[in-house]
Amino acid sequence: MPTPDLRVEVGMVADQIKAYSRFIYIYGKVVNGFEVAEEQVRRGQMTTTAAARNRESKEALYRQVVNLRGALDAVVQKFQANPRLQVQYLRLSSAAEAALQAEQLAAATRWDEAGKTLTTVIERLADTMVSFRQ
């Protein structure tokens, strides 16, 4: 029996790894800015305009986390519907669980923990890629 062509599915997982990797690169810089802003607030050095922009940035970052998770969930659903991809589906589900946890942490403004959990998403996506070879 010929080996099924799973290049499309592999590409879908690779796209998720790329999206999360690019996001984490930006995420760290943005969260660092939040920490600096919070220190300015504590010292009374932040204007109300700057504080409003900081709140907007936090909301935007949270929305990006939500959007990333939504895109990953869409891939998970496609894999779930394919009986040939059940091993990969389970691995992707694990990544999606970590993405949900990161979203919850971000919603609670626990940015550092959310960032660490986002790296877990990438690790689990990488495990999914490996499972294609088994």
C-alpha positions as CSV (number, residue, x, y, z in Angstrom):
1,M,0.0,0.0,0.0
2,P,1.5,3.4,-1.0
3,T,2.3,5.9,1.7
4,P,-0.3,8.6,1.8
5,D,0.7,12.1,0.7
6,L,0.5,14.2,3.8
7,R,2.5,17.3,2.5
8,V,-0.6,19.5,2.9
9,E,-1.1,18.5,6.5
10,V,2.6,18.8,7.3
11,G,2.5,22.3,5.7
12,M,-0.4,23.2,7.9
13,V,1.5,22.3,11.1
14,A,4.6,24.0,9.8
15,D,2.5,27.2,9.2
16,Q,1.4,27.1,12.8
17,I,5.0,26.7,14.0
18,K,6.0,29.7,11.9
19,A,3.1,31.8,13.1
20,Y,3.8,31.1,16.8
21,S,7.5,31.6,16.4
22,R,7.1,35.0,14.7
23,F,4.6,36.0,17.4
24,I,6.8,35.0,20.3
25,Y,9.6,37.1,18.8
26,I,7.3,40.2,19.0
27,Y,5.6,39.0,22.2
28,G,8.7,39.3,24.3
29,K,9.4,42.8,23.2
30,V,5.9,43.9,23.8
31,V,5.6,42.3,27.2
32,N,8.9,43.9,28.2
33,G,7.4,47.3,27.3
34,F,4.4,46.5,29.6
35,E,6.8,45.9,32.4
36,V,8.5,49.2,31.8
37,A,5.1,51.0,31.6
38,E,4.0,49.4,34.9
39,E,7.1,50.6,36.6
40,Q,6.4,54.1,35.3
41,V,2.8,53.9,36.6
42,R,4.1,52.9,40.1
43,R,6.4,55.9,40.0
44,G,3.6,58.2,38.8
45,Q,5.6,59.0,35.6
46,M,2.9,57.9,33.1
47,T,0.4,60.2,31.5
48,T,-3.2,59.1,31.2
49,T,-2.7,59.1,27.4
50,A,0.2,56.7,27.7
51,A,-1.6,54.6,30.2
52,A,-4.6,54.3,27.7
53,R,-2.2,53.3,24.9
54,N,-0.7,50.7,27.2
55,R,-4.1,49.2,27.9
56,E,-4.9,49.2,24.2
57,S,-1.6,47.4,23.6
58,K,-2.4,44.8,26.2
59,E,-5.9,44.2,24.6
60,A,-4.4,43.9,21.2
61,L,-1.8,41.4,22.3
62,Y,-4.5,39.4,24.0
63,R,-6.5,39.4,20.8
64,Q,-3.5,38.1,18.9
65,V,-3.2,35.2,21.3
66,V,-6.9,34.5,20.8
67,N,-6.5,34.6,17.0
68,L,-3.5,32.3,17.1
69,R,-5.4,29.8,19.1
70,G,-8.3,30.0,16.7
71,A,-6.1,29.3,13.8
72,L,-4.6,26.3,15.6
73,D,-8.1,25.0,16.5
74,A,-9.1,25.1,12.9
75,V,-6.1,22.8,12.0
76,V,-7.0,20.5,14.9
77,Q,-10.5,20.1,13.6
78,K,-9.3,19.3,10.1
79,F,-7.0,16.6,11.6
80,Q,-9.8,15.2,13.8
81,A,-11.9,14.6,10.7
82,N,-9.2,12.5,9.0
83,P,-8.9,9.0,10.3
84,R,-5.3,8.7,9.0
85,L,-4.2,11.5,11.2
86,Q,-5.3,10.4,14.7
87,V,-1.8,10.3,16.1
88,Q,-1.1,13.8,14.8
89,Y,-4.6,14.9,15.9
90,L,-3.8,13.9,19.5
91,R,-0.5,15.8,19.4
92,L,-2.1,18.8,17.9
93,S,-4.9,18.7,20.6
94,S,-2.1,18.8,23.2
95,A,-0.7,21.9,21.5
96,A,-4.2,23.5,21.4
97,E,-4.6,22.8,25.1
98,A,-1.4,24.7,25.8
99,A,-2.6,27.5,23.5
100,L,-5.9,27.8,25.5
101,Q,-3.9,27.9,28.7
102,A,-1.7,30.7,27.2
103,E,-4.8,32.6,26.3
104,Q,-6.2,32.2,29.8
105,L,-2.9,33.4,31.3
106,A,-2.9,36.4,29.0
107,A,-6.4,37.2,29.9
108,A,-5.3,37.3,33.5
109,T,-2.3,39.6,32.5
110,R,0.1,36.9,33.6
111,W,2.2,37.7,30.6
112,D,5.4,35.9,31.5
113,E,3.6,32.6,32.2
114,A,1.6,33.0,29.0
115,G,4.8,33.5,27.0
116,K,6.3,30.3,28.5
117,T,3.2,28.5,27.7
118,L,3.3,29.8,24.1
119,T,6.8,28.1,23.8
120,T,5.1,24.9,24.9
121,V,2.7,25.2,22.0
122,I,5.7,25.3,19.6
123,E,7.3,22.3,21.3
124,R,4.1,20.3,20.9
125,L,3.7,21.4,17.3
126,A,7.3,20.2,16.7
127,D,6.4,16.9,18.3
128,T,3.5,16.7,15.8
129,M,5.9,17.2,12.9
130,V,8.0,14.3,14.2
131,S,5.0,12.1,14.4
132,F,4.5,12.3,10.7
133,R,7.7,10.4,10.2
134,Q,6.7,7.5,12.5
